[in-house]
Amino acid sequence: VNVFEKCYKSLKDFNFCVLFLALCATLAEEVKLKYKPATKPVRLFTEEELKRYDGSQEDQPIYLAIKGVVFDVTTGKEFYGKDAPYNALVGKDSTRAVAKMSLDPADLTSDTSGLTEEQLESLDSIFEDTYKTKYPIVGYTASRILNEDGSPNEDFKPEDQPYFQIKDEF
């Protein structure tokens, strides 16, 4: 009887170990699904740096900034690449142009002063529903994070930005 009890206890311990390992594997898989792997850190772009990513060079990514957020739009090369219909928007912060649905050179700026309520709503909608959902964020424009004198912009809160996760970004 004593040998039987020992075998039963060993088998019970073995089953517990198997169950425990299966549970750990399941939890590990769930953790993998919930948290994206670390990405390249975001960058701070000056106007000059952003100009380098205007789609004119085949081996360079294509970047477009809206509301101070720099998106990699390379996957939309047919729209943003060299000689493409929206190439005028890339390599700069084109917030005003996106808000006004304009390719006028005067609108290719981050300045939103004087925009109508409807244009600002359109900007927010395109920013949220198109760019945030479709293109990865690679950085922010210096003008969004820094004041003109180079001091930090106290109103900029990276944790409020799309896709921001401290462990991934910094």
Secondary structure, DSSP 8 states (H G I E B T S, - for coil): -HHHHHHHHHHHHHHHHHHHHHHHHHHHHHHHHHS-------EEE-HHHHHTTSS-STTS--EEEETTEEEE-GGGHHHHSTTSTTGGGTTSB-HHHHHHT---GGG-SS--TT--HHHHHHHHHHIIIIIHHHS-EEEEEHHHHB-TTS-B-TT--GGGSTT--HHHH-
